[in-house]
Amino acid sequence: MSISPTNRSSGVYSTPAAVRVDVAAEPNGADMPVSMPAEPEQAARDIANVGVEGRPADARSGPGLLRLEMLAMLAALVLVAAGVGMWLGWGVGLTMLGVGALALIFNPVLGATAMRTADRKQAADMEREGSGSLGGIPQGRARPR
């Protein structure tokens, strides 16, 4: 983001009358919408064209919501492990945290959810650009099935 004065006539930038804000890139996370920008039917077509799994069950969920679900699982694991650690002892809590973290890392559902997040982000970006299913998705951008 850059802030630049709009009254450059004098060449001196003491107190600008107005300030224009140029946003070059959205802040982190702003490009991960919680819901898809398009209508659910169009979003389902866009996700099916981009993704490897076909038509989604819930096309309204955006990539940000899927990321929040994964972070919520991680937060729940940490909270439960901390509670068990305080109740039964820190060794048990740390062991539970380690085993739970391994279970999350090697869980194929989380890997598939990460892929779905990438697919939905690509579909959301295409919808914002106006090249979604109404504009036709170029086949070169879709992943092979």
C-alpha positions as CSV (number, residue, x, y, z in Angstrom):
1,M,0.0,0.0,0.0
2,S,1.4,3.4,-0.9
3,I,0.1,6.8,0.2
4,S,0.8,9.6,-2.1
5,P,-0.4,13.2,-2.1
6,T,-2.7,14.2,-4.9
7,N,-1.7,17.9,-5.0
8,R,1.7,17.8,-6.7
9,S,1.4,21.2,-8.4
10,S,3.8,23.0,-6.1
11,G,6.4,20.2,-5.8
12,V,6.5,20.7,-2.1
13,Y,4.7,18.0,0.0
14,S,4.1,19.9,3.2
15,T,0.4,19.3,4.0
16,P,-1.5,17.7,1.1
17,A,-5.1,18.7,0.7
18,A,-6.1,15.1,-0.1
19,V,-4.3,11.8,0.2
20,R,-4.9,9.0,-2.3
21,V,-4.3,5.5,-1.1
22,D,-3.2,2.9,-3.6
23,V,-3.6,-0.7,-2.6
24,A,-1.1,-2.7,-4.7
25,A,-1.8,-5.9,-2.9
26,E,-4.5,-6.9,-0.5
27,P,-3.5,-7.7,3.0
28,N,-2.7,-11.2,4.0
29,G,-5.8,-13.3,4.2
30,A,-8.0,-10.9,2.2
31,D,-7.5,-13.0,-0.9
32,M,-8.9,-16.0,1.0
33,P,-12.7,-15.2,1.2
34,V,-14.8,-17.1,3.7
35,S,-17.5,-17.4,1.1
36,M,-17.2,-17.7,-2.7
37,P,-17.8,-14.4,-4.5
38,A,-20.2,-15.9,-7.1
39,E,-23.6,-17.5,-6.7
40,P,-23.5,-21.1,-5.3
41,E,-24.4,-22.7,-8.7
42,Q,-21.7,-20.7,-10.6
43,A,-19.2,-21.3,-7.8
44,A,-19.9,-25.1,-8.0
45,R,-19.2,-25.1,-11.7
46,D,-16.0,-23.1,-11.3
47,I,-14.7,-25.3,-8.6
48,A,-15.6,-28.4,-10.5
49,N,-13.7,-27.1,-13.6
50,V,-10.6,-26.2,-11.6
51,G,-10.5,-28.9,-9.0
52,V,-9.7,-32.6,-9.2
53,E,-12.6,-33.8,-7.1
54,G,-15.4,-32.6,-9.2
55,R,-18.5,-30.8,-8.0
56,P,-18.3,-29.7,-4.3
57,A,-21.0,-30.6,-1.8
58,D,-21.1,-27.0,-0.4
59,A,-20.1,-24.4,-3.0
60,R,-20.7,-21.5,-0.7
61,S,-17.7,-22.2,1.5
62,G,-14.7,-20.2,0.4
63,P,-11.0,-21.0,0.9
64,G,-10.8,-18.9,4.0
65,L,-13.5,-21.0,5.7
66,L,-11.6,-24.2,4.9
67,R,-8.5,-22.7,6.3
68,L,-10.3,-21.6,9.5
69,E,-11.6,-25.2,9.9
70,M,-8.1,-26.6,9.8
71,L,-6.9,-24.0,12.3
72,A,-9.8,-24.8,14.5
73,M,-8.8,-28.4,14.6
74,L,-5.3,-27.5,15.5
75,A,-6.5,-25.1,18.3
76,A,-8.8,-27.7,19.7
77,L,-5.9,-30.2,19.8
78,V,-3.7,-27.6,21.7
79,L,-6.5,-26.7,24.1
80,V,-7.4,-30.3,24.9
81,A,-3.7,-31.3,25.3
82,A,-3.2,-28.3,27.6
83,G,-6.2,-29.3,29.7
84,V,-5.1,-32.9,29.9
85,G,-1.6,-31.7,30.8
86,M,-2.9,-29.6,33.7
87,W,-5.1,-32.4,34.9
88,L,-2.9,-35.4,34.5
89,G,0.5,-33.9,34.2
90,W,2.6,-32.1,31.7
91,G,4.3,-35.3,30.4
92,V,0.9,-36.7,29.4
93,G,-0.2,-33.4,27.9
94,L,2.9,-33.1,25.8
95,T,2.6,-36.8,24.7
96,M,-1.0,-36.2,23.7
97,L,0.0,-33.0,21.8
98,G,2.7,-34.9,19.9
99,V,0.5,-37.9,19.0
100,G,-2.3,-35.6,18.1
101,A,0.0,-33.4,15.9
102,L,1.2,-36.6,14.1
103,A,-2.4,-37.7,13.6
104,L,-3.2,-34.3,12.1
105,I,-0.1,-34.3,9.9
106,F,-0.7,-37.7,8.5
107,N,-4.5,-37.4,8.2
108,P,-5.5,-37.6,4.5
109,V,-8.5,-35.5,5.1
110,L,-6.4,-32.5,5.9
111,G,-4.3,-33.0,2.8
112,A,-7.5,-33.1,0.7
113,T,-8.8,-30.0,2.5
114,A,-5.6,-28.2,1.7
115,M,-6.0,-29.2,-2.0
116,R,-9.7,-28.0,-1.9
117,T,-8.5,-24.7,-0.4
118,A,-6.1,-24.2,-3.3
119,D,-8.9,-25.1,-5.8
120,R,-11.4,-22.7,-4.2
121,K,-8.8,-19.9,-4.1
122,Q,-8.1,-20.3,-7.8
123,A,-11.9,-20.4,-8.6
124,A,-12.5,-17.3,-6.4
125,D,-9.7,-15.5,-8.1
126,M,-11.1,-16.3,-11.5
127,E,-14.6,-15.2,-10.4
128,R,-13.3,-11.9,-9.2
129,E,-11.4,-11.4,-12.5
130,G,-14.6,-12.2,-14.4
131,S,-13.2,-15.3,-16.1
132,G,-15.3,-17.8,-14.1
133,S,-17.8,-20.3,-15.7
134,L,-19.8,-17.4,-17.3
135,G,-16.7,-16.2,-19.1
136,G,-15.3,-19.7,-19.7
137,I,-12.4,-21.1,-17.8
138,P,-9.3,-21.7,-20.0
139,Q,-8.5,-25.4,-20.0
140,G,-4.8,-24.7,-19.6
141,R,-5.4,-23.4,-16.1
142,A,-7.3,-26.5,-14.9
143,R,-5.4,-29.3,-13.2
144,P,-5.5,-32.7,-14.9
145,R,-7.9,-35.2,-13.4
